[in-house]
Amino acid sequence: MRIVRFIKDGEIFFGKISGNEIYYIQGNIFDQFEVTTRKVNVKSVKILSPVFPPNIIAIGKNYKDHVKETNSSLPKKPLIFLKATSSIIGNEDEIILPEAAPNEVDFEAELAIVIGREAKFIEEKKADDYILGYTCANDVSARDCQKRLDKQWARAKSFDTFCPIGPWIETQLIQPNNLKITSKLNGNIMQDSNTNKLIFNTRELVSYCSKNFTLLPGTIIMTGTPGGVGYGREPKVFLKPGDKIEIEIEGIGKLYNKVQE
């Protein structure tokens, strides 16, 4: 099932998207809900980010080729950082280059896990029971803040619009740890990998994070990005006004955003 969040006549709803139709969901998607027969055409509504999370937990350096391109060492345990929830935007929303740091803004294609129910101290073999589904994400990053100005990640990862997610939550992925993942900048492939190259897979991440934080329903866990980011290239490639960035993950779909001109 593909669950979308949308706004119609000023009110926000969840629905099941099927082709060009959205069927309204009644109830709480993190508890008990049902898909109704009431429907609306996709073109008549505004699609939002598929969830507005209570927390965004992100994982750094979780693909070997990305570790290599950033001249880093392999982590022995998942490297956790947080992104501000105010950075969330949805599919087709615009990324805004921040006035404070507009010149070295990078893209990062990522598989994002959406937690379905409260999780605390769970084991890997139970992790799937706590996952509602998966979505595409872009961990937009101001590299000058991250690498030189601040030398830590909070501001660099949390400017407004720096966490595009969407277009929906896919609840029926059979093999989340074996999905093709790509990013395209203005139609050119920049990242081309597979989630089977994750250093720590989805179940490991949910279990590990749950042993450090209570994972509330709707929490997003961003699983890390593969090699090919702009910072790792020579010459380096950073987002510019008017750029179009697309994240595609097999079995989920495409997340498209334009950089505001």
N, C-alpha and C positions, 0 to 999 in steps of 0.2 A: 504494500500500500504506500502511496505517496501522499503525505500530509502537508498541506500548505496552510499558511496563515495569511488572511487577506482582510481588506477593509472595504466595506460596502455601506454606503449612506452614513458614513461616520462611525460605524460600529465594526469591531474586529471579531472575526470568526476563524475557526479552523475548518478545513474541509479536505475531502479526498479528491485529488485531481485525476481525471481520466480523460485523455484527449483534450478537447476544448471546453470541457465541463468540469465544474467543481461541485461536489455533493457535500452539503453542509454536514458537519459533525455535531452531534448533540452529546453533551457531557464533557468530562475532563480527559484530555488525551493522555494524561499521566495517571489515570485511575480507571474509571469505567466510562466508556463512550460507545456510541453507535453511529454509523453512517446512515443518514436519512435519505429519502427520495427527493427532498428539496434540492434544487440545483441552480447554478448561475453560470453564465458564460465567462470564461477566463478574461475576455477582452473588456468586460463590463466592470471589472474590479481592479483594485491596486493590490498586487502581491507584495507582501511584507517579508522580512526575514522569517524563516519557518518557526523560529522560537525566539523569545527574548529571555536569555538565560540569567539565572541568579548569579552564576559565576562562569568565567571563561578560563579554563585551565589549559595552558599550552605547553607543548613538549619541544624542547630544542635539541638539535643535533641528533636526530633519530634515523637518519639515513647515512650510510658510510660515505657516499660520494659528496654529500653536503658537508660532512665533517671535513673531508679532504679539501674541498674548495675554499673553506673558511680557515684552513690551516689550524685546525683544532685537534684535540685528542678525543678518542672514543670514550663516551661516558660509560661508567660501570653500572650506574643506575639511571633511570629516566631523569632528565634535566627539566625541572618544572619552572615555569614563570607564569605570570598572570597578565591578562589583558583587561582593560576597563570595559565594563558592559556598555558604556556609552559609545564605544567604537563600533558597535554592531550596525550594519546596514544590510539590505537585501539585494536580491538579484535585480539588475538594471538600475540600481541606485548609483549615484556618482561618488567616486573617491575624490576627496578634496586634499590637495597638497597643503600642509599646514604652513601658515605664515612664518612660524617660528623655525621651521626646518623643511623647506620645500625642495631642496636640491638633490637629495640622495634617498628618495623614497623607492623602496624595492617591493617586489611581489614574491609570494611563497604559496604555491599550490599545496593544499593539505586536505586529507580526509578528516572529517570531524565526527566525533561520537556524540550522540544526544542521549543523556541519561534519562531513563524512564521512571525510576522510583528510587527512593532514598537508599543510599548504599554506604555502608561503613564496615571496614575490616572484612571485606569479602575475598574469597580465594579465586584464583584464575578460572577454575572449572565452573564457577558460578557466575562469572562476569556477564555472560550473554543474557542472563535472567534480569539484569538491571539496565540493559540497553534498549531504548525505544527504537532507535534507528541511526541512520548516518546521513550526512549531508556534505556538500562541497564547501570549502573555506579558503580564504586568501588571507594569510597572515602578513598584512601590509606592514612594512617596517621602515622607519627613518634611520638609515645606517649611520649617518653622522652622529646622531644622538646616541645610538647603541654603541658605536665603536670608539668615538673620540670625545664628544661633548660631555656626555653623562657617564659613559663607560659602564652602564647597566641598562636594563632593558625596559623598564616600566614606561617611561615617556615615549620611547622609540616605537613601542608596540601599541600604544593606547590613544593616539590622537583620534579625534572624531573621524569616523568613516574607515578606520583602519582594520575593521573585521567584517568584510563581506562574507555572508553565509547564504546558502540556498542552492537551488531554488525551492527545494522541499526537503522533507525528511523521508528517506526511503527506509521502510520498516522490515523489508524482506530480503536483505542481502544474505546470501548463503555463505559466501566466502569473502568477508571484508578484508582479509589479509592476503588477497590475491586479485587486486584490481588495478587495471591500467590507470595511471594518473598523469595528466599533462597540464601545462599552462601554455597559452598562446598570447603573444603580445603583438597587437596589430596584425594578426593572422599568422605570425611566425612562431613555430614551436620553440619554446625556451626550455621547458622541463618535460621529460618523457621517461617515465619510470613505472614502477609497480609497487603496490603496498606489500608485496612479499619481500621487499627489501628493507622493511622497517626493522630497526635494531630491536626495539621492544614493540611487540604486536598489540593489537587492540585489547585483548583480554589481559595481558600483562599490565597495560597502562591503567585500565579501569581498576584492577586489583590494587596496584601500587598507589594510585591516587586516593583510593578509598581508605587506605591505611594511614594517610596523612591528613585528609580532609573528609568531612561528611559531604558526599555527593548528593546534592538536592535534585529533585526532578527538574529537568530542563537544563541542567548543567551541560556545557559544551566542553569536550576534551579534544583539543586540536593535536593531531598525532605527529606533527613534524613535516618538514618539506624535503623533497629529494634535491639532488644537485641540479644546477642550471639557473640559479637565481642571478639577478643582475649584478650583485656585489661580487660574485665569484667569477665573473667574466673579464676578459681583457680585450678591448676596453670595457669598462664597467657600463652597465645599462640600467638607467633609472627611469622611473615613470615621469612623463611630461604631460602638460595639459593637452587634452584631446586624445591621449592614448586609449586603446581598448584592450582590456585584459580579460582573458577567458580561462577559467579553470574547468576541466572536464574529468570526471571520474566514472569509470566503467560501472554500469549498473545503477548509477544515480542520475547523472545528467550534467548540465553545463551551468556554471555560474558566470554571468557576464556583468562587467562593470566598466564604465568609461571614466576617465579622469577629467574632472571638471576643467573647462577652458576659462 
